[in-house]
């Protein structure tokens, strides 16, 4: 499984192209697709309660998994 490190200031990446993303506190509130992702081939934005779920979240649309870094 590939890991994509994504920050708000990163270059545009294809939406739903990876299975796992590591996010930081600056990315909160977390939503999928994230800023910088190409939106033309993506799903509607959904907010993910990563802090409430112990630092892990999974998008119900595309299945992308997110892990909150400390």
N, C-alpha and C positions, 0 to 999 in steps of 0.2 A: 504494500500500500504506500503510495507516494504521500509525502507531507509537504504542504505548501504553506510557507510562512507569509502571512498577509498583514499588512498594516494599512492604515487609512491613506498614507501618502505613497503607496506602492504604485507601480505602473499598472495599466489595465491588464487584467487576466481574463481568460475565457470563463464564463459562469459555468458552474457544475462540471468543471473539467477535472477536478481532484476529488478524492474521497475524504480527505482529512485536512483540516486547517488548524493551525495554532494561532490563537488570537490573544491580544493583551488587553489590559484594562482600558487603554485608550480606544479600543474598538467597541466599547460598551455604550449604549445598549446594542447588543448583537442582533443582527438581522441577516437573513440569507435571501437573495444574493447580497454580498457585501459591497461597499463603495469600491470602485475600481474594476468591478467585474462587468464584462460585456452583458448588456441586458436584452439584446434583441432576440436571443434564443433561450431565455431563462423563464422562470416561473414568477408569480406575484411575490412581492416582499413579505416575509414572515419574520416576526420578532421571536427570538429564542431565549428562554429564561436560563441562561448558562450558569449564573451565580446561584440561583435557587436549586440547580440540579447538580451541585457538587463540582462545578467546573467543567462539565461536559454537556453537550447538546447535540441533537440530531435533527436535521431539517426534515419535516414531514413530506415535503415535495420531492426533493432530489436525493435525499439520504445522506447528504454531506454531513460529516461529523466534525464538531468543533471542540477544541480543548483550550481552556483558559490557562495561559502561562502565569506564573507568579511574578 
